[in-house]
Amino acid sequence: MREFAVRKLTERTLAILEIGLAAILCLTATGAAAGTTHASNNPMYGLAGTYALSNARDLQDLADHHFDLARLGGVPLPALARPLGIYEVNSDIGSLLYSQCLRYWRKSTACDPAVQDRENDAIAKRLKMIGANKNIVAFWVLDDNPGYDIRPELRTVHDLIQAQNAKDGANRPMICGFGGILDLVVDGKLRGYAVDFDAALKNYDARACDMVALYPYAVYGPNYNPKADPSIVDWSMSQLLPEMKAKLRALGWDEGTAPLIGVPQAFGGANPDLSGHGFVTPSASDVTTQTVAYCRGGAVALLAETSGYAPAAPQMTLFNTDSLMTGYQNGVNTCRNRFWSKAAH
């Protein structure tokens, strides 16, 4: 079963963390950023964009296609996002949390207390530094399964975020993300693979997770959709999304107070380190279907994933494949017109 588990928290995530952390450490305090806060109760409501992008060209591409949200961190992209009308889901705090303790967690051991204290100090300093930036609408902290129960650490980070929010008069939720694998349709029946999602749920904490992001992707391997055929993937998540939500509710999740963020798959490509494995590339209609399914399932915001592996790995993404951009844009337009008509930004 582990053959099917194609995780984001591999070379790609570690590379992003290293880049983000290096940028954070080079920053100095800045003045208040331009931008406005949202009028709705949840600052993410009705926003749509991407989980990952690499450069200013991608950011401009988002703005040109009328998206208004991106997961960003470090420099210089956050400063470039503001004049483009793109709000920021900040990734710096998550990067700092994972920067030193991840090596302990991946060995299924607790982080060294002294190391954890240093990380918490760095997180508090970073929050103070970026606190005046009104373009930040949320902090993405938990990403995938770090390999250990880190709920105590998540609560500590949440307390730090809330303390800074109180000082800044801000409402910026902490996001917890949980991945998984999309179901297949085999012989007319749905076949699910819940092992990765179930393992990640050990880190769900109702006290720490102000919002929940879900991101099951379509993967392929020798014994799982070996032809990487998107037509046998259940992009509608007809069974999977209700199951994921039910499992979260059983752990105390209240969708009314901790809203859902949908993360549609807008990429595909081979695993550069494991022959015959990778992510299935969806068609335009597949991306639309998954995007709308999230909104129908209650998602109040969207952050499409655009990269499955290390940034240098060749793959089809939202930013280099017109069909993926078109599919996502069509889905977001449906969400805005049908499900988010009361959004006020």
N, C-alpha and C positions, 0 to 999 in steps of 0.2 A: 504493500500500500504506500510505502514511503516514496516509491518511484513516481507516484502521481503528484507529490508535494513539491511544486515549483514555487519557491518562496521569493518574495521581494526582498526580504532581509538577507541578501547575499552580497555579492560584490557591488551591485548597484547601490543598495542602501548604504553600505559602508563608505563607498566613494562619495556619495552625497553628504554623509555626515562629516567626512573629513574636509570636504570643500566648505561646507557651512560653518564648521567649527573654526577653520582657519580664518574665514571672513569675520566671524564674531570676535575673535581674539585681536584682530587688527583694528577694530572700531574704536572710536572715542565718542564721548557723549555729544549729542547734537541737540539742537533746539526743537521746539514743537513742530510737528510735521503738518503740512497742509492736508485738508480733507475734512469730511463731515461724518458725523455718526448717523446711524440709521434710526428711523423713527419707530420701527416695530419693536416688540418686546425682545425678540431674538435678532441680534445684529446680522445673522447669516441669512435670514429669511428671504427667499426669492433670488439669491445670488447664484451664479453659475460660472464655472471656469475650469481650471486644471490643477491637478495635484502636483505636477512636475513640469518645469520648463527649463531650458538651458541658457537662454541668452535674451538680449534685448529684442532681437528680431521676432522670437516667439511671443514675447510680451506684446509687441506691436500687432502681431497676427491675431492675438486674442482680442485686442481692442477693435481691430478692423472688422472682426466677426461679431462684435457687440456682446462679448462676454465681459464680466465685471468682477471676477474673483480669481485669485491664484495663490497657491501655497508657496511662500517665498521666505527668504531669510538672508542674513549676512548683508553684503553689498555687491553691486550697486542696484540690483533689480528693484528692491522695495522703493527706492527714491524715484525710479523711472515709472513705477506703476501708478503713483498718485496722480500725475497730470494726465494719465490715460484713462482715468476713471475706473481703475481696477483696484478693488480692495484686497487686503493681504490677510491670508491665514498664515500666521507666523510659525516657522519651523525651528527657530533658534533654540527654544526651550527644550524641545524634544532632542535636538542634536546634543545639547549640553548634558541632558540626562543620560544619554546613551554613550557619551564620549569615552568615559573611563570604566563605568560599571558593566558595560555590555560584555567585556571579556570574562567577567566573573559569571554573569547570568548564563552565557552560552555554555558554561561548564556545569550548569545547574547548581551553582553555589551563590550564597548571598554576597553582595558587594561589601568590600572592606569598609567598615564604618568611617574611617578617616578619609577614604576616597569619596564616599558618599557625602560627607560633610563638605568637602571641597567643591563637589559638584553643586550642592545646594547653595553654597555661597556664590558660585559663579552664576547660577540661575537667578538668584535674588538681584545681583548686580546688573545682569542683563535686562531683567524686567524693569528695573529702575531706569536704565538707560533708554529703553524704547517705550517707556510708559506714556510719554507725551504724544506718541504717534497715533493720531486718531484714525489713521487708515487701517490699522490692525483691528480686525473684527473677531479673531479667535486665535487660539494657540493649539496647534496639532502636536500632541505629546506622545501618546502611546501609538506605536506603529508595529503591526504584526505581533508575533510571539517572540519575545526576547529569550525564551527558554527557561524562565524562572518566574515564580510568583513575586511580582514587584508592586503589589497593591499598596503596601506601606509607603514606598517611595512615591507612588502616584498621588497618594493623599497629601504627602508633604509638598509636592510640587503644586498641587491644586490649592493648598493653603497659601503658598507664596504668590500664586497668580491672583487669588482673591484679595489678598492683602494689598497688592499693588493696584488692583482694580479699584479698591476702596479709596486709595490715595488719589487716584486719577479721576475718580467719578465715572468709571467706565464699566461696561457690561461686556466682557470678553470671555466666552466660554472656553473650557478646556476640552479638546476633542480626543476621543479614544477610537482607534481604528482596528478593525478585525477583518482579516482576509479569509478566503476560502476558494473553492473550486466549483464552477458552474456545472449543473447537472447535464447529462447527455440523454438523448432519446434513443433507446436501443430496443429494437423489435417492438416499437410502439409504446414502450414503457420508459418512464423516467428512471435513470440510474444516478444516484447521488453519492458523493464522496465527502463526508462531513468531518473527517479526522482532523484536518488542520484547523478548521473553525472551532471545533470542540476543544482542541488543545489550547487555542488562543484565549478562550473564554475564561480561563482561570485568572486572567488579569482584568476582567470586568469588575468595576467597583462603582456602585451607585453614588457614593460620596465624591468620587474623583472625576467621573465622566459626565460632564455637562452636556455633551453631545456625543452621538455614536455614529461612526462612519463604517459602512460595509462595502467590501470590495472583493467579491468572488470573481475570479477570472476563468477563462477557458484555456486549458492547457492541453498539451498532447504529448504522448510517449508511446513506446512500442505496444503497450497493453491498454492504452487509454487514448482513443481517437487517434490512432497512428498516422492517419492521412491528413491530420489537422483540418478536418472538414467542418466548417462553421455551420453547415446546415443541420447537423445532428446535435448542436448545442442548444439548450433551452435558454435563450437570451431573455425570455420573458420572466425567468425566475419564478414560474408559476407555483412551484412547490418550495423552492429553496428559500426565497425571501420570507414567506410566512413562517417557515421552520426556524430561520435565523432569529427572527423577531420573537418567536415563542420561547426560544432558549434564553434569550436575553431577559425577557419578562420573568422567567422562572428564577433569575438571579437578582430580581428587584428593579429591572429597568422600567421606567415610566416614560413612555414616548411623549407624553404631554409636557413633561418638565425637562426631558433630555432628548431633544428632537433628533431625527435621523438625517444623515447626510449620505447621499448616494454617490458612488464612485464608479461610473460606467467604464468599461474597457474600451479604450480608443487607441490600441496599439496591437502589434503582433510581431513575432519573429522567433528565430531559432535560438536555443540556449547555446552561447558560444563555448561553454565548458562541458556540455553533455550532449553528445551526438544523438540525434533522433528525438530530442525533447525540446519543448519551447511553448510559446503562447500562440493560440489560434488567432489569426487575423480576422476580425469581424467584417462583414459587409456594411455598407451605409445603413441599410435597413436594420441590421442586427444592432448597431450602436443606437439607433433611434428606439428600437424596441426595448433595450435594456434601460436606456435613459428614462423613457416614459414609465416603465415598470416601477422604477424607484419612486417617481412622483406619485403614481397611483398608490404605491405602498406607503406614502406618508412623508417622503423625503422633503425637507424644506430648503435644501440647497444641494448643489452638485459640484463635484470636483473630479472631472474625468482623469483617469490615469493614462499617461502618454508614454510611459517607458517601463519595460519589464526588467531590464538588466542594466549593467553599467552603462553610463551615458555614451561611451564610445562604441558599444555593440551595434551592428547594423540591424535595423528593425523598421517596420512601418509604423508611423506615428501620426497623431493628429496634425503635426506641423509639416509633414512631408508627403501626406497622402490625402488627396482631395476628398475621396469618398468617406474617410473617417471624419474629417471636419464637417462635411455636409450632413452626415448622419447624426453627429452630435448636435449640430446647430438646429436641425429639424426637431430633434427630441427636446432640446431646451426651449425652443419656441412653443412647442406643445405644452410643456410644463408651465411656462409663463402665461399662456393664454387660458389654459384649462384648470390648472391647479394653484397657481400663485397670483391670481388676479387681484388679490388684496395686498400684495407686497407694496411697501412704501419705502423708497430709498431716495 
